[in-house]
C-alpha cells in the first residue's frame, strides 16, 4: 500500500491518487508525456531524422 506524498491518500492500483486535482497526478501526466516525446525522438533518430 502506497500513500500519496502530497495529500496522504492511498494510491490507486495504477499509481494515481484518487483526488483528481492532486499534484501527484499532474506529475505522472507530465512524466508520461515526456516519455512519449522521448520515444518519438528516438524513433525519429533511428529513421534518419525524417
Phi, psi and omega in degrees: 000124179247148180248147176291132181285347182264317185239350176086000177293156174285129182290148175293170180300332180274004177090359180269154178280141179291341177276111188302326183269011182290138177302332179302316179293322179296320179296317178299320180296317180293319179296321179294320179294320179294320179295319177297318179295320178297318179295321179294319178296317178298319179295317178297319182295322181283343178263018179080017177076017180268000000 
